[in-house]
Amino acid sequence: MPVNAATIPDRTPRPRLALRAATALATTLGLAACGGGAGVAAPGTMAPSPAPTPAPVPAPNPTPAPSVSAAQRAEDDASAAAVLAKASAAYDRGITGKGVTIAVLDSGVTRASAEFAGRISADSTGFAQTVARCATCPVETVAPYAIDDRLGHGSGVAAVALAARDAVGMHGVAPEATLLALKIIAPDLTTGGSSAEGNSPNPQLIAPALRHAVDKGAFVSVLALGGAASGTLAADLRAAMDKVRGADRLVVEAVPNSDDGTSDGIAQALVGSDRGNARWFLYAVAVDANGHPRDGNGDPGALADRTLAVAGNDVRTIDAAGATVTVSGNSFAAPVVAGATALLKQYWPQLGGATIARILLDTADDRGAPGVDAVYGAGVLDVARAMQAQAPASAFAAAQAVLGRFAALTLSGPFGGAPRLAGRIGSLTVIDRYGRDFTLRGAGVRSSGAGLRIAGLATPWLPDPPVTGAWAGVLPLRPAAFAFAPAGGQRMTIAAQVALTDGDGLRGGTMRGLGITGVTAAWNGAGWSAALARGRSHDGRAELRRVSLATPFGLGSEVAMLAERGQVLGATLGMAGARTMLVTLTAARIVAGIDWRARITASRTEARGGSALLRLDRRLSGSAFAVDGSRAVFDGIATIGVSSPLRIDRAVGLATVPLSYDLIGGTLSDAVQRVDLTPQAREWDVELGWSATLGKRAAIRFGLAHAFDAGHVAGARDAAGFVSVTVR
């Protein structure tokens, strides 16, 4: 098996091999790797590897991935077979053929090469064979040869299929696939004994090797050889291929380098005159790195429709010593196709050989004459296209519309985007024409009202009115306040159009995003205080009533009732509405000159109704916390605070989740599943602020805040700041 384009195969006649005593084998067998269109070799033309040919300088990668090292890029560029096949589309997804076994029926393998380290199957083997030196000579039994490669052809073929992608030399198309090396070398009958290895394959061993490959789990078998087969050999090959078909595996054979695919060839014997095994067979023909065919290349004949063109001319591989060599010939096309099948098999393990072969043929890049032709067969192998879902464009639009219906839910800040629900309905498995599953992603569950910027900047701080008197600042959608003293030591304040659900500063309050404004009335005196509040959202979908009480002992309480229509805590879940009760305990105390205040809130929500997409099957409970302190600093008041807005702590829903969508049949499969709607994190906000009066008619305040796990989303961060100047 020559591995260099400059080597002309030796056509010296060799003695024929016999299956049994006095039975001559009527076959001509040769390797398809003969370079330069030199033709199919006659028996006995395997030659030891020549000295390595200097490798050409690889073309630069125009758009290297940032995470790929220079050495890795150089190896990728040196792997012409993988480049022309666009195998990087698989590597970018982490698909390398791992877990898939490729059987190479050839001259063995260089076991010491780092290109195969740890990936040579323990089931690799040679095969016992019986031979006779002539038609009347006695039968000799030859024990299986060790799988060590003396010629280099098997190592070269295997490297093109699966050499390691290790930033050294070149790599194979499926760089993490497992190699099942099956040695089918015939003995050298020109010597005195029959134990010495010859330089050619024994065609008798192809069928037992194929059966062994199936038994040991190889998904694809590579035959980098060609020749004629008839009689007993043809029948044995057909029977072995029947076993490949029964296991739904695949055989890839190299197109003979110059023959025209005669009707008595090995390929035809495998496929059968009735083409009964054609779906599990692929032919491979070599082109150069640019996809141009070489002069005098082989003709796939009647099997052109099962043929793929790949880079097999002037490609790099290794020889028997593990050194890099440059080779040409169809022998090095077959392993490229085998590597591509391993990539698809790893990604879709449920696919069989017939389906993967069909995918590769259907997605090939048509070259030359339109349709199938004798030069390119079905076209140039295109792994990137083979990895894509195959269906009409209208089918993808329909699937996106289906996903859009599920992804239409909008959740508010207390739910933190409901990550578990988003994971269920934010994507859809679609099935293409070959039964392959792909993930179609949509906008997913959206969250409204999360983050400091939205709540903080939408509701700037309003200082307490420093004077009593008439309404101040009575303008549309502007806060206004009126304060008076009913008796000595008492104060009554009435404020209109003020935010009722947001606290001071940027940290927000118990609830965000509801946008409720209304009227508050507060009284304080003798250390006691009480307040009433009532308001509604601008869209009229939420209404809040609240009463609070504080004692001279620094303790207080607050009860609020939130009534909503068509939403739950601001989330549009298809509900009729909800009622939420919030109970808050407050505490205030001066410690070390700092006026500390704390709030702990617990909520209970009862949702009404539901939709076909989501129902809540139990009450929702939540909580919120806040601690802040203030102290006179630099003729003003400095504040520091830590808070956590309302978070749903317990919520379970019954959601209709999409399972799969058949792109060809247009049918959707869905299911009702219990889904936890609670966030996976709790937001904590930290704020620093300072405020002061400027004379008698103005006040200034500024602050900075930072949110950890903003919006109750794990890992999210947010920050905001403000400056507020009030002139009266």
N, C-alpha and C positions, 0 to 999 in steps of 0.2 A: 504494500500500500504506500505509494509515494506520497509525501506530504509537501512537495515543493513543485511549483508550476514548471520549473526548468527541468524536472526529471521526466524522461520519456519512459513509459512502462516497458518492462522487459517482456517480449512476446515469445520467448523461448518455450517450445512445447514441454509440458510436464506429463508424467504418467497420470492416467485417469484414476479416480477414486472409486471404490466399490462399496455398496451398502452391505453386501454379503459376498461370500466366496462365489466366484464364477459369474457375478452379476455386475455388468459394466454400467456405470452411471452416465447416461446420455445427457450431459448438461455442460454448458459453458458458463463459468461464473467469474466475475471480476468486480473490482471496486470501482465505484463511480467517481472516485476522487482524482482520477488521472487528469493532470493539468493541461491547459492550452488546447483543449479539444482533441486530445490524442486518441480518444476512442475507448471502448470498453476493453479492459484487460482480459487476457486469457488466463486460465488457471495457472497458479504459481507465479503471479506478478507482484506479490507483496514484497517490497524491498525495505531494508532498514532505513531509518530516517537519515536524510542528508544533513549537512551542516546548516545551521540556522541562516536564513536569508535576512539581511539587514531590513529592519522594519521601516516603513515610510513614516515621515513626520505626521502625526495626527492633525486633522483640521481643528482649529480652535472652536470651542463651544461659544456661539454668539451670545447666549443669554444664560450663563451659569447660575444655578440656584445659590443664594447667599450662604446657605449652610453647608455647601459642598466644598471640600478642600481642593487646592490646586492639584494635588496628587490624584484625588478621586476624579476630577475633571479630565485629567490626562488619561486615566484608565478608561473612562467612559468614551472619550474620543477615539481611543485605540481599538475599541470594540465595535468595528464597523457593522457587524451583523446585528447587534442590538440597536445601533443608531438608526440604520435604515428601517428596521422593524418598529421604530418608535416605542421601544420597550420602556423608556423612561416614564411613560404615562403610568405604568404599573409600579415602578420603583417609587414614584412620588406618593403612592398610596400605601407603601410598605409591602407591596406584593413582590415576592422574589422567587416563588416556586417552592417555598419551604413546606416540607411535609409531603411533597409529591415525588414519586420515584420515576426516573427515566432509565430504561434499559438500553444499553448500547451493545449491540451484537457485533463484535469487531475483534481486534487483535489484543484486547486487554487494556490495562490502565497502568500508568506510572503512579504507583501507590505512594511514593515518597513526595510527590508534588504537593506544595501548599495549596494549589488550586482546588484540590479535592479533600483537604484535611478534614477528618471527622464526618465525611459525607459519602463514603464508599460503603454500600450495603454489605452486611456480613453474608448475604446470600449470593454475592458475586462468585462466579465459578467458571471453570471450563467443563467440558463434557467428554465422557468416554466415547470412543469411536472405533469402528472396525474398518480396516482398509485391506486392499489386496494390491500387489504391485503389478499384476496383470490379470487377464481374464481367467487364466488357469493357475494363478499363484494361490498359495494358501492364505486364509484370512488371518490377519494380525489384529490383536486388540491393543488399543493405545489408551492408557490411563488419562484422565483429564489433566490438562496443562494448568499450571498456576496462572493466575490472572495477570501477572506482571507483563508489561508491554515491552516486547523486544523490538517491534517495528516502529511504533510511534503513531500509527494511523488511528488506533482506537483512542489513545490519549488526546490526539488532536481533535477528533470528532467530539469526544466527551467535553473537552474544554470549551468548544464553541457552544455547547448546550448549557453547561452549568459551572464553568470555572468561577472561582470565588471573586466577588466584587470587594477587593481588599486594598484598593489604591495601588496595586502593583501589576505591571504588565497589561493584560487585557482581562475581561471577564465574560462569562457566558450570558446567554439570554435569561436563564433562570438560575441566578448565582447562588441560591440556597437550596436547590433541589437535591435529592439523593440520587447517587449513581449506582445502578445495578450493572456491573461490568460482566458481560457474558462473552467468554473467549471461544471463538469458533475457528481457530487456526487448525489447518490440516498438518499432518506430519510431513517431514521432508523424506520422501521415498527414494531420493537419489543416494542417500547414505546407506551404510551397511545395516543400520537398525531402523526401527520405526519410532523411536522415542524422541528424536530431535524434532523441534518445531520447524515448520516450513514457512514460506513467505506468502501463502495464499489462504483464503478461507475454505472450509469444507462445507459445501452446500447441504450435506446431510444434517449438519448441526443447527441449521436455521430453525427448523420446525421444533425440535426439542428445546431450543433456547427460547422460542416464543412461548411455548407451553410453560416453561420454568418462569418466565417473566410474569405471566398471568398469575401463576400460583403464588409468587412471592410479592404480589401487590404492585408491580410496575404499572403505571397508568399509560405510558406511551413507550413504544419500542422503536429504536432507530436502526435502520438497515442502510448503511452507507456503502452499498455495493449493488451490483446489477449482474445480469446474465440470463441465460435461458434455463428453463426447467420443463421437463416433460415426464411422462410415465409415472413411476412410483414417487419420484421426488415431487412432482406437481401435486399429486394426490395428498402427500404428506403435508405439503405447505398449505393446501386448502383446508385440511383438517385442523391444522394448528390455528389458522386464521379464523376458522369457525369458533374456536375457543375464545379468541380475542373478541369476536362479535358477541358471543354469549355473555362475556363479562363486561361488555360495553367499554372496552379499552380502545387503544388506537395504535396503528403502525404507520410510521413515516419512513418512506424509502426515497433514496436519491435517484433522480432520473439518470439513466445512463448518459455518459458524457457525449456520446456521438451517435448512439443508436436511435431508432425511431420507435421505440416501444413495441417490439414485435409481439405477436400474439402468443408466443411460447415463453415469454419472459417471466421472471420471478414475480413481478408485480401482478401480471395477469393471472398467474397461478394462485396468488393470495386472494385476489378479488374474485376470481371465478369467471368462467365464460358467461355466466348469467348475471354478473355484477352483484351477486348476492351479498358480498362483503365490502362493496365499494364505500359504503357510508362510514366504515371504520378504517379507511385507508386514505393516506395523503401522499402525494408525490411532491418532491421539492426540487427546484431548478435554480441554479446559481446565476446571479447578476453581479455587477460591480457595486461599489459603495454609493454610486449615483443612480442605481437602478437600471443601468444599461446592460443588455445581454452581451455575452462574449461570442465571438465568431465560432461557428461549428459546434454550438452547444447541443445537447441531447434534445430529442423530441419526445414528449410524453405520449404521443399517439392518441389512442382512444381514451386515455386517462387524463387528457388535458383539463377536463372539468374538475379533476381532483388534485390539480397542481397549483402550488404557490411558488412565487419567485421571491428569493431572499438574497442577501449579500453573502456570496460564497467565493467571489473572485478577489484575490489580493486581500484576504482577511488574516488577522493574526490568531495564532493558537500556540500550542506547545508541542514539543516532540517527545521522544522516548526518554530523554534526559531531563525534561521539564523546562528546556530552554524555549524562548519565544521564536517562532518561525512564521513566515508569511506563506500562505497556501492559496491554491485556487482549485476549484472543481466542485461538482455537484455533491460529492461526499460531505462537504462542509455546509451544504444547504439544508440537508435533512435534519441535523441537530438544531438548527435555528427554529424550524417549525416545531420540533419537539419541545424546545424551551418555551415557546409561546403557548403551547397547550398546557404546560405545567403552570404558567402564570394564571391562566383562566381557571384551571382546576383548583388551585389554591384558593382563589377568591370565591368561586362558586363550587364547592365540593360536591354539590348534588348533581352537577352536570356529568354526563357520560361522554365517551369518546365520539360518538356519532354527532351529538349536539355541538360539541366544541369544534369539531371539524367543520360543521356547517357554518358556524359563526365566523371562523377564520376565512372561509371561502367567500361568504356573503359580504364581509367587510373589507376584503382586499381592495387595494387601489388599482383600478383597471388601467392597464397600460397597453400600448400597441393598438392592434385592431380592436374595435369595440367588442366587449363580451369576451368569451373564452377564446384563446388562440394558442397556437403551438409554441410560442416564444415565452409568454408570461403565464400561461395557464389561466387561472381565474384572476390573477393580478399579483401585485406586490403585497406581501404580508404587512398589515397595519395593526399593531397591537393597540395603539391608542383608540382607534375606531372600534376595535373588537371589544374594548372595555366599556364602551358607551351603550346605553340602552337603545335598543332598536325597535322603533314603532313609528307610525305616522305622526307628523307634527300636531295634528288635531287631537291626537290621543294625549299628548303632554299638556295641551291647553285644557282639556277636560279634567285631567288629574289635578292641575293647579287650581281649577275652580272648585273641585271637591275639597281640597285641602283648605282653601280659603274660607269655606263655610265653617270648618272646625276652628280655624285660627281667628275667628271674628270676635272672640271673647276679649273683654277689656277688664283687667283686674286693677284694683286700687292699691295704694301703698301698704295698708295693713296686711295684704296677702303676699307681699314681696314678690309679685309676679308668679306665685304658685308654681315653683320650678318643676314639681312632679307632674302637675297637669300640663305644663308647657312641654315637658318631655314626651307626653303621651299624644298630644294633639298638634304639636308644632311640626311634625314630619309624617310622611306617609310612605309606606313601602309600595313601590309600583313594580309590576311584573311585565317584562317585555315579551316579544314574540318567541323568545327561546326559553321562557320560564325562568329567567334570571331576575333576582330581586335587586332593586336599587332604592335608595332613600331620596325622596323628594322633600325638600325643606321649604317651609313657608315662613311667614312673618312670625308665627308662633303667638303665644299668649302675650298680650301687651299689658303694660302696667302704667297707670296714670297717677299723678300726684306724688311720685316718689322723688326724693332728692331735696337738698337744701335750697338750691337755686330757685326752684319753682315756688315753694312755700314761703321762703324768706323774702324774696324780692317782690312777691305779689302782695305781701301784707306788711308794709313798713311800720316801724314802731311809732306809736302815738303817746306822747307823755301825758300824764295826768294834768288836767287843767289846773293851773296855779291860782286861778282867781274864781270868785263866784260872780254870778251875773247871768246875763241873757245867753241864748245859744250862740256858740262861736263857730264860725266857718260853715254856715249852712249853705252848702252847695250840693248839687246832685252827686251821689256816690262818694261824698266826702264825709268823714266822721264829724260829728258835732256833739258838744257836751254842754250841760247846764248844771250848775252846782249852787247849793244854798245851805244855810245853817238853820235847821228848825229850832234848835235850842243850844245853849252853851255847851261846848264840848262835843257837839254832834255835827255830822255833815251828811248831806244827801246829794248824791250825784246821779244824774240821768244822762246817758250817752246814747246817741242814735247812729245807725249806719256804721257800727264798729264790728270787727271780726270777732266771732264768738268761738271759733274752734281753733284759733291759732294763739299761741302764747307770745311772750315778749321776744324781741330779737329775731334771730335767724333760725333758732333751734325749732321753731314751730311749737305746736302744742300737742295735745292728745291726739287730735285728728288733723290730717292734712288733706288738702285737695278738695274738700267739700265746698269751700267758698261760702260759708254761711255768714251772713251779716244780719244785724238786727238792733234791738234796743236793750240796754241794761239799766237797772235801777239798783243803787247800792246805798246802804246806810251804815254809818259807823259811829260809835260813841262808847265811852267808858270801857274801852278794850274789846268790846263786842262789835261784830260786823255781820251784815247779811246782804245778800244780793239775789236779784232775780234777773233772768235773761230769757229772751225769746227772739228767734230769728229764723230765716229760711235762706236757701241757696238762690242764686240768681235765676236758675232754670226752674225753680219751684219744686224740685224733686226731693228735697231734703228739708226738714223742719226740726228745730231744736228748742227744747225748753230746759232751763237749768235753774237750780236753787242751791245756794251755798251759805254756809254759816261758819264763822270763826269765833273762837273764845279768847278771853284774856290769858288763858294758859298756854297759848301757842298751838293749840290743836283745833282742827276744823274738819269739815266734811262737805262734800258736794255730790249732788245727785242730778244727773242729766238724762233726758229721754230724747232719743233721735228717731224720728219717723221718716222713712224713705219710700218713694214710689218708683218702681221699675229699676231699682238698684239695691245693692247690699254693701254698706260702708263705702259707697262711691263706685263700686264695681258693677258693671252692666253684665249680669250673668243670665239674663233672660227671666229674672224673678219678677213676681208681681210687686214685691216690696219687702221691707224689713222694719222691725222695731228693735232698737238697741238701747239698753240701759247701761249707764256708766256710773259707777260709784267710786268716789275719790276720797281718800283720807289725806289731810294736809297737816304739816307740822312746821312751826317757826320758832327759832331760838337764836339768841345772840351768844356766840362763843368766841372768845379772844377778840372781841371787837368786830366780829363779822356777823352780819345778819343772815342766818341760814334759813332756807325754806326748802321743804321737800314735799313731793306729791307722789302718791301711789294710786293707780287707777286700775280697776278691774271692769271688764265689760261682758255683757251677755247679749247675744243677738239671736233673734228668731226670724228666719227668712220665710217668706210666703211664696208658694208657687215654684215654678221652674220651667225649663225648656226641654226640648228633645235632646239638647246637647249636654245639659248639666242640671242636676238637682242636688240640693243639700239634704242629707238624710239625718242630720242631728243639729242641735244648737251650736252656735259658734261662741267661743270664749276668747277673750283677749286681755292684754295688759299694757300699761304704759308707766313710765317712771320719769321723775325729774328731781334734781337737786341743784340749787344755786345759792350763791352767797354774794353779798354786796358790802362795800365798805367805802367810807369817804377817803378819797385820794386826790391830791392836786386840785382842791376846790371843786371836786365833782364826786361822782359815785362810780367806783369800779365794780364790775360784776364778773363772776365766773360761774359757769353752769355746765352740768352734764345731764343729758336727758335721753329718753328713748320714746319715740312716738308710738301710738297704738299699733300693736302687732297681734295678729290672730295666733293664738296658742293651740287651738284645737278646732279643726274643721275637716269634715270628711264629706266628699261628694260622690254622687253616682254620675259618671261622665260617659257619654258615648264617644268612644275613641276609634279612629280609623285604623284598620289593620293592614289591608292591602287593596290595591286597585289594579285590575287587569287592563293594561293599556290596549290590548287588542279586543277583548270582549267588552270593555267599558263597564265592568261590574265592580262594585265596592263591597268589601268585607269589613264590617265593624263589629264592635262589641261594647256592652255596658260593663264598666269596671269601676270598682271603688278606688277613689283617688284622694290622697292626703293633700289638702289645700293649704297647709301651713308653710310659712317660709322656712328656709333652712338656716337662717341667721337672724340676728337681732341688730337693728341699727342703734348705734350710740353716737350722740352728737356732743361735741365739746365747743363751748363758746366763751370768748373773752370780750368784754365791752366796757365802755366808759361814757358817762353822760354828765352834763353840767348845764346850768342856766347861764345865759349871757344877758346880763342886765335884768330888766323887768319884763321884757317883751319877747325874748328869744330863748331857745334851748337847742343844744346840740347833743347828738349821740352817735357813736360809731362802734362797730364790733366786727369780729371775725369768728367764723365757725367752721368746724370740720366734722364730717360724718364718716364713721367707720361702718362698713357693711351697709352703705347707704341704700335706702329703700328696702331694708331687710333682705338684701341680696348679698350673699357671701362674697367677700373680696372686693365689693364695689366701694369706691371712695368718692367723696364730694366735698367741695369747699365753697364758701361764699363770704362776702363782706358787705357792709353797708355804711353809709354816712347819712344821718338825718338831721336836718336843720328846720326848726319850727319857729316862725315869726308870728307874733300876735299883735 
